[in-house]
Amino acid sequence: MSDRSAIEWTDATWNPVRGCTKISPGCKHCYAERFAERFRGVPGHPFEQGFDIRLVPEKLEQPLRWRSSRRIFVNSMSDLFHDRVPTEYISRVGRVMQGAGWHTFQVLTKRHDRLRSLLNGELDWMGSLSNVWWGVSVENREHGLPRIDSLRSTNARVRFLSIEPLLENLGKINLSGIDWVIVGGESGPHFRTMAAAWAEGIRDQCLEARVPFFFKQWGGRSPKQLGRMLDSREWNGMPVPSISNPAASYAAP
């Protein structure tokens, strides 16, 4: 909901949907839920309804008002492919991303089945947008690895993995068809520790496969507590954005 973000791999966040529900172990200590529930019942606050799912159509045109190019994390406080978000509304979000071709949009989901179904079917035009990166969250082998396989068979120009929080050793990962990998540990009062060998193993596989690797954080009670150095350096790999000229794309709302 801000044109500036503290998240290391993006520049801004855009939330045309708010709220979510938990579906796998990576959701257990959800930072977004923890933040939103602090404001439940506060009149007029964006999260007056806590982390309950709701559409926010008044935010749909927000990226059109940001004239300089940004990387935009879509629904940092929700999941665009939650089953309570109508397909028609997802399409409306897509039309904004299509119209704001000077931005790069980063869409992340745990609902890989719906992502694949829509981008391979009714919303196939969204998967073809060159300025939209489509990603899935990966936290462990049981839930995360099937998401990777699903993403690989999804119609998308750029595919990425957000392996955060990394909860166990993932072993050998099939990185074919994957364009970017983010790794990070969990943060918050009940954070689960990430072993260095788990992150290093993924980094080494990315180097071998020539997939850009981004190390976000070690985690801890706060996101920045333990920093983001891995083997004494930062890892800031990222795909090259494909964006269009603002003057050619912009349409006043």
N, C-alpha and C positions, 0 to 999 in steps of 0.2 A: 504494500500500500504506500510505498515511498519511492521517490526517484533517486534515493541513495540507500545503499544496503551495506551492512557490515559483513554479509556473507562473502567470503573471499572470491568465489568463482562467478559472481554476478555483480551487476552495477545497481540494479533496482528490483523492486518486487511489485507485483500487480495481482490483486486479489478480487476478481469478479465473482468469486465464490468464497464463503467463509465457513469454517467448521468441517469436521470429519468424524469418522468412527474407526476404531482399531480393528486390524485384520491379521496382524502377524507380530512376532516378537520385537521387531524393530519399532513398533508403535508404543511399546510398554511405557516408556518415559517421554512421551511426545512433548517437545518444547513448545509447539504451537498450542496444544491443549493447555499446558501449564500457564502460558501467557494469557490465553483467552479467558480462562476461567477466573482469573484474578478480577475481571471486570464484569462478571455476570451480575446483572441487576443494577448496574450503574446507568442511570438514565442518559440517553443520548450518546453513549459510548459505542464505537463500532462493534464491540463485543459485549453489548448489553445482554445478548442472548447466549453468552458464553461460547462454547465450542459447538453449539447446535448448528447443523447444516442450513445454510440459506444462500440464495442467490442475491447478488448485489449488482443489478443491472445499471445502476447509476455510475458504477466504476468501469463499465465496458469501454468507454471512449478515452479513458485516462492516457494510454500510451500515445494516442494521436496528438496530445497536447505537449508531449515531450519532444522537442524539435531536434535535439542532438542525439546521435546514435548511442544506444545503450544495449547491454545485455540485460534482459528482463526475465527474472524467475517468475513463472506464472503459477499463481496459487501456492505461495509459500505457506499459507495458513489453511490449506485445504487440499483436495485432490480433484482435478478437473473431471476424472473418469469415475468418480463415485456414482453408484447406481441411482442416487437421488438427484443427480444433475441431468436434466433432460437432454436428449441428443440435440434438440433444436437450440438449446442454450450453448452447448459445446460448439455448435456451428457458428453461432454469433460471435463467440470468442475467437474462433478461427478467422472469421471475416475481418475482425480488427487486426489480427496478426498479419493477415494478407495485405491489408491496406497500409499498415505501418511498416513498409518494407525496409526502412532505414534502421530498424531495430533488429536485434537477434533475440528470439524468444526461447526460453529453456523450460520445457514442460516435463515435469517429473511425476510419476504415478507408481503406486503399488498394485493398481487394478490392471494388470497387463492383459488379461483376457479381453476386457472391454476396449482397451486401447487398440489391440490388434484387430478385433472385430470391426470397429468403426473405421479405422484408417485403411483397412483392406476392403471395406465395403462402402457404406453410405457416405462416409466422410473421407473418401480416398484422396480428394483434392487437398485436404489439409496435410496429409503425409507428404505430398509433393512440394510443399512450400519450402523454398531454399533457405529462408531466414528463420525456420523453426527447428530446434533440436528437441528430439523426443527421447526421454530417459525413463528408466525404471530403478527403483530402490532395491538394493541387495544387502541383506544383513547376515544371512547364514546360508548353508547349503540347501536345507529343506525348502525354504520359501524363495530364496534369492536366485538360485541357479535356474529353476523353471522360468522365472521372469526374463532371464537373459535369453534363453532359447526362444521365448515368445517374442521378445523385442526383435531378435534377429530375423524373424519371419514377418515382421510388421513393415508395411509400406512407409518408409521414412527416408528423407535425404541424409539426415544426421542422427545417429543413435548413440546414446551415452548411458553409462552406469553411474549411479550414486551409491557407492558401497559405504554407507554410513547409517547407523553405527555398525561398524564391523564387529561382529560378535564371536566369530570363530575362524579357524583356518578354512578357507574355501577350497584349497587344493588347486588342481589344474582347472583353469577357466578357458572355455572356448571363446576367443576374442574375435573370431571372424565376423565381419559385418558390424563391428563396434568401432566407433570413431573417437571415443573419449571415455576415460575412467577417472572418477573422483573417489578418493578413499579418506575416511575420517573416523575418529573415535567418538564415543558418546559424551555429551556434556550434561550437567545438571546435578542436583543433590544426590541422586541415586545412580550415578553413571556406572556403567559396566566397563571394565578395563580392556583395552585392546593390546594384544601382544605385538611387539615390534616385528617379529617374524611373519605375522600374518600380512601386515602392510608391505613389508619388504618383498614377500613372495609375489604379491600382486604387481608391485612396481617392476620387478624383474620380468614378469610375463609381458607387461606392457612394453618394456624396452625391447624385448625379443620380437614382439609382434608389431613394433613401431606404431603403437597406439599412444596418443598423448596422455600423460599421467599427471594428475593434480592431487597433491596431498594437502588436505584441508586443515586437519588438526589432530592432535593426540586426544583431546577431550579433557575431562576433569570436572570439577564442580562448576567451572565456568568455561566457555568455549576456548578462551585464549590462555587458560591456566598453564598448560604444558607446551604451548607454542605449536609450531607447524614445521619444524625442522626434522627431516628424515635423513639419516646418514650425513648430518652436518650441513645440509643445504635445503633450500626450498625447492619444491617441485610444482611448477606452474604451467604444465602443458595444457594446451587447449586447441580445439579446432580453429581454423581460420574462418571468421564470419563471412557469410555471403549476403551482402546488403545492397539496397538500391539507393539512388539519389533522393534525398528528402524532397527536393523541389519537384521531382517528378511524381512522387508518391503521395505527398501530403494532401489530405482533403479536410478542410475545417469542419469540425463537428457541428 
